[in-house]
Amino acid sequence: MPTIFRSGPYRVFFYSNEGNPREAIHVHVMAGGREAKIWVQPDVSVASSHGFNARELNAIIQIVDEHHEKIEQAWYEHFGH
């Protein structure tokens, strides 16, 4: 589970075994036992969430959107193009 970065209580990461065929670029965000899956492409949006409320999800979406270039770079470095 390579961690890409942390922001406040949130750890943003992806799983090394993201499936075959691989899904579009996305990250997982964890905090306090809660987890969300966030699509980065084609648009930043929530794929699934377990335990986060709407306010937290809005904050997470904003964080992922602000760091989408860093996320995409880490994804391609890990998985290739």
C-alpha positions as CSV (number, residue, x, y, z in Angstrom):
1,M,0.0,0.0,0.0
2,P,2.2,2.8,-1.2
3,T,1.3,6.0,0.7
4,I,1.3,9.0,-1.7
5,F,0.9,11.7,0.9
6,R,-0.9,12.6,4.1
7,S,-3.1,15.6,4.7
8,G,-4.4,16.2,8.2
9,P,-6.0,13.0,9.4
10,Y,-6.1,11.4,5.9
11,R,-3.7,9.0,4.4
12,V,-3.9,8.9,0.6
13,F,-2.6,5.7,-1.0
14,F,-3.3,3.0,-3.6
15,Y,-3.1,-0.8,-3.3
16,S,-0.2,-2.4,-5.2
17,N,-2.5,-5.1,-6.6
18,E,-5.2,-2.9,-8.1
19,G,-6.6,-5.6,-10.3
20,N,-6.3,-6.9,-13.8
21,P,-7.4,-5.2,-15.9
22,R,-6.4,-2.2,-13.9
23,E,-9.1,0.3,-13.2
24,A,-8.8,4.0,-14.0
25,I,-6.5,6.1,-11.7
26,H,-7.9,6.2,-8.2
27,V,-6.8,6.4,-4.6
28,H,-7.9,5.1,-1.3
29,V,-8.2,7.5,1.7
30,M,-8.1,6.3,5.2
31,A,-8.6,8.0,8.6
32,G,-9.6,6.4,11.9
33,G,-10.7,3.1,10.5
34,R,-12.8,4.7,7.7
35,E,-12.0,4.3,4.0
36,A,-13.0,5.9,0.8
37,K,-12.1,5.1,-2.8
38,I,-11.8,8.2,-4.9
39,W,-11.6,8.3,-8.7
40,V,-8.9,10.7,-10.0
41,Q,-9.7,10.2,-13.7
42,P,-11.7,11.1,-15.6
43,D,-13.0,13.4,-12.9
44,V,-12.3,13.5,-9.1
45,S,-15.3,11.7,-7.6
46,V,-16.3,9.3,-4.9
47,A,-16.3,5.6,-6.0
48,S,-17.2,4.3,-2.5
49,S,-17.1,5.3,1.1
50,H,-17.3,3.4,4.4
51,G,-17.7,5.7,7.4
52,F,-17.1,9.2,6.1
53,N,-19.9,11.7,6.2
54,A,-20.7,14.1,3.4
55,R,-18.6,16.9,4.9
56,E,-15.5,14.7,5.2
57,L,-16.0,13.4,1.6
58,N,-16.2,17.0,0.3
59,A,-12.9,17.8,2.1
60,I,-11.3,14.6,0.7
61,I,-12.4,15.4,-2.8
62,Q,-10.9,18.8,-2.5
63,I,-7.6,17.4,-1.2
64,V,-7.4,14.8,-4.0
65,D,-8.3,17.4,-6.6
66,E,-5.5,19.7,-5.3
67,H,-3.0,16.9,-5.5
68,H,-4.2,15.1,-8.7
69,E,-0.9,15.7,-10.5
70,K,1.2,14.2,-7.7
71,I,-1.2,11.2,-7.5
72,E,-1.0,10.6,-11.3
73,Q,2.8,10.8,-11.2
74,A,2.9,8.3,-8.3
75,W,0.5,6.0,-10.1
76,Y,2.5,6.0,-13.4
77,E,5.8,5.5,-11.5
78,H,4.4,2.5,-9.7
79,F,2.2,0.9,-12.4
80,G,3.7,2.3,-15.6
81,H,1.6,3.9,-18.4
